């Protein structure tokens, strides 16, 4: 399962870097993408969040600091948490870091498009 999840995270990162996903800026640590499911009254809400530095135990009983990211996917109808992945698991750390940075860059494109649309109607 981890291999398939890593593959899907890589796809999500790739689409994000190609600006195919309209990530929205919520605050400096949080970006959100909302997708309406076709022919359903359901939205899928994907959020990537940076939650600061955390400590994790290593194999030789030491601890290390790492950047803590949380990726969640929720549905609205029914309201439920579908997936939550954190960088506490080392195998996801690099991918979640890449996704966070890609989402931050993509949100700038989304924001620029919103501003452009607002200014297009000014005479």
Beta strands, then each sheet from edge to edge (+ up, - down):
strand 1: 24-27
strand 2: 30-36
strand 3: 43-57
strand 4: 63-76
strand 5: 79-86
sheet 1: 1+ 2- 3+ 4- 5+
end
